[in-house]
Amino acid sequence: MATWPERRHSPWPEGTRFTGPVLALLERHRVSRRGRVLTPDHVERAVSLYSTGRSCTSIGKELQVNPETIRQALLKAGMAMRRPGRPRTMEP
């Protein structure tokens, strides 16, 4: 019967976050990932744009990031999300 090897100390600096062994392997071999990472400046810009009424989709297009990434960054920044769809206007 095969036994599992003992876990060794991680070669990665403390605080490095991986979501699984596959990502760790990709990092070890320096394989680039598909998505872009939002910098703090991008998040600040996204918050500013969302506050002026822009949608996650339009912000994502401007920053070249998936709209869901924008939404998650806005939530993490403490923004209250609007309901999806176009805002309704009052007719006189």
Secondary structure, DSSP 4 states (H G I P E B T S, - for coil): ---PPPP---SSPTT---SSHHHHHHHHTTPPPSSPPPPHHHHHHHHHHHHTT--HHHHHHHHTS-HHHHHHHHHHTTPPPPPSSPPP----
